[in-house]
């Protein structure tokens, strides 16, 4: 099903995007809608189709959006000069490329590359396995929590899952399990598939959609706030993230009861891998120091008020510096997702325009009026949207595109309902990484699925239960934890 969707999407997506955009533009402009709002909604409707079908690369979609904003929309007010000609502002068409969150994406990948290339991420995982991996539950939890440890400095589920796969394979080898037949193997690989998605929500820098979301939220709020800091995201998300990681293997063992109670033959595989790595080298040590420096500064940003992006720039500079660094620029630039950089800039630019012109607010106000939702409270609506955010991942093949589409809509809802933007949207942003359901939902899922330990049906069946558990836990978090920390 996924392959057919992708095939048709790539073949016909651009034609459909143009048709949808033209259809939206040909609709009569309502009396309460400005011409500029109509133009922006036209562009956005076509962009959504491109992002879902991936008929062109996500970077190419930005190449269409930017000139349309400049040539056709011109400026957020629809202003014209004395001759009646549209005033065109280049700053309006590329405003998102100056976002600090955009540069956090680039510098975050430099730090991530240092973690994986130096070997320190793998060493941490193996040491944890040696300490906690003697029982099936411990063996499943160990790589999951190793994933959590490296998540703050690995802004890519794909990269993090790729880094964890050899460790999870090593656990499978240590337990002498057979692919596709062992219940423990199914639980082990499914749990670690889910872990990459769950840990993505734990930190602002743990996956690409998070800085996208924060950039959009910050742009909508207009000023810096405690709610958009790295430390506040972590405070809001980490407790429930940890509960999710603990609950997942317990839930999966109900579906797939392990065949053994302890590791057969001890931790021979782990010891051999650590022996091959040798003692901690200078490169690993320097990387670890830079990791701790970034983590320390990020976790205290509410106190010193340094920008998360500027902290990442500082640590990246140390990583790339001659003599004291651990990478060259050539090594780093090959790992930086420049396509996502271009896409991210386009998404923030378009979202800024949609927010400033209140185009989204118009659409959502119209829906509120038609559905009679004016009296709905923030928390019930937010909890309902949490479930929608989690389970709607089933139709997406990239969390990045999902964030680009959905976060501006949630911001528009907050504005329309007169809810605090950070308080209403941040919980949905935390859940943007929860692509649990099918292999094609994210590249990280495909990486673990490709190891061959479980089927698509087994992933879907177990992920529905995990998704329901996530919804319940986050609903409790919304009622109990978020008010305690002052989110709203």
C-alpha positions in Angstrom: 0.0 0.0 0.0 2.8 2.4 1.0 4.8 1.6 -2.2 1.7 2.2 -4.4 1.0 5.5 -2.6 4.6 6.6 -3.1 4.6 5.5 -6.7 1.5 7.4 -7.6 2.6 10.4 -5.5 5.9 10.8 -7.2 4.3 10.4 -10.6 1.2 12.6 -10.3 1.9 14.7 -7.2 3.1 17.8 -9.0 0.1 17.8 -11.3 -2.3 17.3 -8.3 -0.5 20.1 -6.4 -1.0 22.6 -9.2 -4.6 21.5 -9.7 -5.4 21.9 -6.0 -3.7 25.3 -5.9 -5.6 26.5 -9.0 -8.9 25.2 -7.5 -8.3 27.1 -4.3 -7.4 30.2 -6.2 -10.5 30.0 -8.4 -12.8 29.8 -5.4 -14.5 33.2 -4.8 -12.7 35.3 -2.2 -15.0 35.7 0.8 -15.9 39.2 1.9 -14.0 38.7 5.2 -10.8 37.3 3.5 -8.2 39.6 2.1 -6.6 39.0 -1.4 -3.2 38.4 0.3 -4.7 35.7 2.5 -6.3 34.0 -0.5 -3.0 34.0 -2.3 -1.1 32.5 0.7 -3.7 29.8 1.2 -3.4 29.0 -2.5 0.3 28.5 -2.2 0.0 26.5 1.1 -2.6 24.1 -0.4 -0.3 23.3 -3.3 2.7 23.0 -1.0 0.9 20.5 1.3 0.3 18.2 -1.7 4.0 18.4 -2.7 5.1 17.6 0.9 2.8 14.6 1.2 3.4 13.1 -2.2 7.1 14.0 -2.4 6.7 14.3 -6.2 9.6 16.8 -6.0 12.3 17.0 -3.3 11.3 19.0 -0.2 14.1 21.5 -1.1 12.7 22.0 -4.6 9.3 22.8 -3.0 11.0 25.8 -1.4 12.3 26.9 -4.8 8.7 27.2 -5.9 7.4 28.8 -2.7 10.0 31.6 -2.4 9.6 33.2 -5.9 5.8 32.9 -5.6 5.9 34.8 -2.3 8.1 37.5 -3.9 6.5 37.9 -7.3 2.8 37.1 -6.6 2.2 38.0 -2.9 4.9 40.6 -2.6 4.4 41.8 1.0 2.3 40.8 4.0 -0.1 43.7 3.6 -0.8 43.5 -0.1 0.6 47.1 -0.4 1.0 48.8 -3.8 3.0 51.9 -4.9 1.6 55.1 -6.3 1.3 53.5 -9.7 -0.7 50.7 -8.3 2.1 48.1 -8.8 2.5 45.5 -6.1 5.4 46.2 -3.8 7.8 43.3 -3.7 9.9 42.7 -0.6 12.8 40.1 -0.8 13.0 40.1 3.0 9.4 38.9 3.1 10.0 36.1 0.7 13.1 34.7 2.5 12.4 35.7 6.1 12.6 32.2 7.4 16.2 31.7 6.4 17.3 34.0 9.2 15.7 31.9 11.8 18.0 30.8 14.7 16.2 27.4 14.7 17.3 26.8 11.1 20.9 27.2 12.1 20.4 25.0 15.2 19.6 22.2 12.6 22.9 22.6 10.9 25.1 23.0 14.0 23.2 20.1 15.6 24.2 17.8 12.8 27.9 18.8 13.3 27.7 17.8 16.9 25.8 14.6 16.0 28.5 13.7 13.5 31.2 14.1 16.1 29.3 11.8 18.5 29.0 9.0 15.9 32.3 9.4 14.0 34.4 9.4 17.2 32.7 6.2 18.4 31.7 7.6 21.8 28.0 7.0 21.1 28.6 3.3 20.4 30.9 3.0 23.5 28.2 4.4 25.8 25.6 2.0 24.5 27.9 -1.0 24.9 28.9 0.0 28.5 25.2 0.3 29.4 24.6 -3.2 27.9 27.3 -4.7 29.9 25.9 -3.2 33.1 22.1 -3.7 32.5 21.6 -6.3 29.7 21.7 -9.6 31.6 17.9 -10.1 31.5 15.5 -9.7 28.6 13.9 -6.6 30.0 17.3 -5.1 30.8 18.5 -6.0 27.3 15.6 -4.3 25.7 15.7 -1.2 27.9 19.5 -0.7 27.6 19.7 0.4 23.9 16.5 2.3 24.4 18.0 4.4 27.2 21.3 4.7 25.3 19.2 6.1 22.5 17.8 8.6 25.0 21.3 9.6 26.2 22.5 10.5 22.7 19.2 12.0 21.6 19.9 15.6 22.7 22.8 15.8 20.2 21.4 13.7 17.4 18.8 15.8 15.6 17.9 12.9 13.3 15.9 9.8 14.0 17.5 8.2 10.9 21.1 8.9 12.1 20.3 7.8 15.7 18.6 4.6 14.6 21.4 3.8 12.3 23.9 4.3 15.1 21.8 2.0 17.4 21.2 -0.8 14.9 24.6 -2.5 15.4 24.0 -2.4 19.2 20.6 -3.9 18.9 21.9 -6.5 16.5 24.6 -7.3 19.1 22.0 -7.8 21.8 20.2 -10.3 19.4 23.5 -12.1 18.8 24.2 -12.2 22.5 20.8 -13.8 23.1 21.3 -16.2 20.2 17.9 -15.5 18.7 16.5 -16.4 15.3 15.2 -13.7 12.9 11.4 -13.6 12.5 10.8 -16.5 14.9 11.9 -15.3 18.3 9.4 -13.4 20.4 12.2 -11.7 22.3 13.7 -10.6 18.9 10.4 -9.1 17.9 10.0 -7.3 21.2 13.7 -6.1 21.1 13.6 -4.6 17.6 10.1 -3.2 17.9 10.9 -1.6 21.2 14.0 0.0 19.7 12.1 1.1 16.6 9.6 2.9 18.9 12.4 4.3 21.1 13.9 6.4 18.3 10.5 8.0 17.8 9.7 8.4 21.5 13.1 9.9 22.4 12.6 12.4 19.5 10.1 14.1 21.6 12.2 14.3 24.7 14.5 17.1 23.6 14.3 20.2 21.4 17.3 19.0 19.5 16.4 15.3 19.2 14.8 15.4 15.7 14.4 17.8 12.8 10.7 18.7 13.4 11.4 20.0 16.9 13.5 23.1 15.9 11.1 23.6 13.0 8.2 23.7 15.5 10.1 26.0 17.9 11.0 28.3 15.1 7.4 28.5 14.0 6.1 29.0 17.6 8.8 31.7 18.3 7.9 33.5 15.1 4.2 33.4 16.0 4.8 34.6 19.6 7.1 37.3 18.2 9.4 37.5 21.3 11.6 35.1 23.1 9.9 33.3 26.0 10.8 30.7 28.6 8.4 28.3 26.9 10.6 28.2 23.7 13.9 27.4 25.5 15.7 24.1 25.2 15.5 23.5 29.0 11.7 24.1 29.2 11.0 21.7 26.3 13.1 19.1 28.2 11.3 19.9 31.5 7.9 19.5 29.8 8.7 16.3 27.7 11.4 14.2 29.5 9.4 12.8 32.4 6.7 11.3 30.2 9.3 10.3 27.6 11.0 8.2 30.3 7.7 6.6 31.4 7.0 5.8 27.7 10.4 4.1 27.3 9.8 1.9 30.4 6.2 1.1 29.5 6.9 0.0 25.9 8.8 -3.2 26.6 6.4 -4.1 29.3 3.6 -3.7 26.8 5.4 -5.5 24.1 6.2 -8.5 26.3 2.4 -8.9 26.5 2.3 -9.4 22.8 5.6 -11.3 22.5 6.5 -13.2 25.6 10.3 -13.8 25.7 11.5 -17.4 25.4 14.3 -17.0 27.9 14.7 -15.5 31.4 18.4 -14.7 31.2 21.2 -14.1 28.6 22.6 -17.4 27.3 26.3 -17.7 27.7 26.8 -14.3 29.4 27.8 -11.0 27.8 30.5 -12.4 25.5 29.5 -10.3 22.5 29.5 -7.0 24.4 32.9 -7.7 25.9 34.4 -8.6 22.5 33.1 -5.4 21.0 34.5 -3.3 23.8 37.8 -5.1 23.5 38.0 -4.3 19.8 37.3 -0.6 20.5 40.2 -0.5 23.0 40.6 2.1 25.7 38.9 5.5 25.5 40.9 7.6 23.0 41.6 11.3 23.0 39.1 11.9 20.2 36.3 10.3 22.1 37.3 12.1 25.3 37.2 15.5 23.6 33.8 14.7 22.0 32.5 13.7 25.3 33.6 17.0 26.9 32.0 19.0 24.1 28.8 16.9 24.5 28.6 17.6 28.2 29.4 21.3 27.5 26.5 21.6 25.1 24.2 19.6 27.3 25.1 21.7 30.3 24.6 25.0 28.6 21.3 23.9 26.9 19.9 22.6 30.1 20.5 25.9 31.9 19.5 28.3 29.1 16.6 29.5 31.2 19.2 30.9 33.6 21.8 32.4 31.3 19.5 33.2 28.4 22.0 32.2 25.7 20.4 31.1 22.5 20.3 27.3 21.9 21.5 27.9 18.3 24.4 30.1 19.5 25.4 27.4 22.0 25.4 24.9 19.2 27.5 27.3 17.1 30.1 27.5 19.9 30.3 23.8 20.5 30.5 23.2 16.7 33.4 25.7 16.5 35.3 23.7 19.1 34.5 20.5 17.3 35.9 21.9 14.0 38.8 23.9 15.5 42.3 22.9 14.5 44.2 20.9 17.2 41.5 20.8 19.7 38.7 19.7 17.4 37.5 16.2 16.4 36.3 16.8 12.8 37.3 18.7 9.7 34.7 20.7 7.8 34.9 18.3 4.9 33.9 15.4 7.3 31.0 17.5 8.8 29.6 19.0 5.6 28.9 15.6 4.1 26.6 14.8 7.1 24.7 18.1 7.1 21.2 17.8 5.4 21.3 20.8 3.2 18.1 19.8 1.5 16.3 20.0 4.9 18.0 23.4 5.5 16.4 24.8 2.3 13.1 23.1 3.1 13.0 24.4 6.7 13.7 28.0 5.6 10.8 27.8 3.1 8.5 26.3 5.7 9.2 29.0 8.3 8.9 31.8 5.6 5.5 30.6 4.5 4.3 30.0 8.0 5.5 33.5 9.0 3.5 35.0 6.1 0.4 32.9 7.0 0.6 33.9 10.6 1.3 37.7 10.0 -1.6 38.0 7.5 -3.9 35.9 9.8 -4.7 33.6 6.9 -4.8 30.5 9.1 -6.8 32.4 11.7 -9.4 33.1 9.0 -9.7 29.5 8.0 -9.9 28.2 11.6 -12.3 30.9 12.7 -14.6 29.8 9.9 -14.3 26.2 11.0 -15.0 27.1 14.6 -18.1 29.1 13.6 -19.4 26.3 11.3 -18.8 23.6 14.0 -19.9 25.6 17.0 -16.7 25.0 18.9 -16.3 28.5 20.5 -17.0 27.3 24.0 -14.5 24.4 24.0 -11.8 24.6 26.6 -8.1 24.5 25.8 -7.1 21.3 27.7 -9.9 19.1 26.3 -9.2 20.3 22.8 -5.5 19.9 23.3 -5.9 16.3 24.5 -8.1 15.5 21.6 -5.5 16.9 19.2 -2.8 14.9 20.9 -4.6 11.7 19.9 -5.0 13.1 16.4 -1.3 14.0 16.2 -0.2 10.6 17.3 -2.4 8.5 15.1 -2.3 10.7 12.0 1.4 9.7 11.6 0.1 6.6 9.9 -0.5 8.5 6.7 2.8 10.4 6.7 6.2 9.3 5.2 8.2 12.1 6.9 7.8 13.8 10.2 9.5 16.9 8.9 6.8 17.5 6.3 4.1 16.7 8.9 5.5 19.4 11.2 5.7 21.9 8.4 2.0 21.3 7.6 0.5 20.8 11.1 2.3 23.2 13.4 1.2 26.3 11.5 -2.4 24.9 11.7 -2.1 24.4 15.4 -0.7 27.9 15.8 -3.7 29.2 13.9 -6.1 27.3 16.1 -4.4 28.8 19.2 -4.7 32.3 17.8 -8.3 31.8 16.7 -9.4 30.4 20.1 -7.3 33.0 21.9 -5.3 30.3 23.7 -1.6 30.9 24.7 0.3 29.7 21.6 3.2 28.1 23.5 0.9 26.3 25.9 -1.4 25.0 23.2 1.1 24.1 20.5 4.2 22.8 22.4 2.5 19.5 23.5 1.6 18.8 19.8 5.2 19.7 18.8 6.5 17.1 21.3 4.5 14.4 19.6 5.6 15.3 16.0 8.2 12.5 16.2 5.8 9.7 17.2 5.8 8.0 13.8 5.2 4.5 15.3 3.0 2.7 13.0 4.4 1.5 9.6 7.9 1.1 8.2 7.5 3.9 5.6 6.4 6.5 8.3 10.1 7.4 8.8 13.5 6.2 7.6 14.4 5.1 11.2 11.5 2.7 11.1 12.7 1.3 7.7 16.2 0.8 9.1 15.0 -1.4 12.0 12.4 -3.1 9.9 15.1 -4.0 7.4 16.9 -6.1 10.0 14.1 -8.7 9.5 13.0 -9.5 13.0 9.3 -8.5 12.7 6.6 -8.1 10.1 4.6 -5.0 9.1 1.5 -6.5 10.7 3.3 -7.0 14.0 4.5 -3.5 14.0 1.1 -2.1 13.2 -0.7 -4.2 15.7 1.7 -3.4 18.6 2.1 0.2 17.6 -1.6 0.8 17.9 -1.4 -0.3 21.6 1.8 1.8 22.1 0.0 4.8 20.5 -3.0 4.4 22.8 -0.6 4.2 25.8 1.1 7.4 24.6 -2.2 9.2 24.3 -3.2 8.2 27.8 0.1 9.2 29.3 0.3 12.5 27.6 -3.3 13.3 28.5 -2.4 12.7 32.1 0.7 14.9 31.6 -1.5 17.6 30.2 -3.8 17.6 33.2 -1.2 17.1 35.9 2.4 18.0 34.8 2.0 20.9 32.4 0.1 23.2 34.8 2.7 22.4 37.5 5.6 23.7 35.4 3.6 26.7 34.2 3.0 25.8 30.6 -0.4 27.2 30.9 
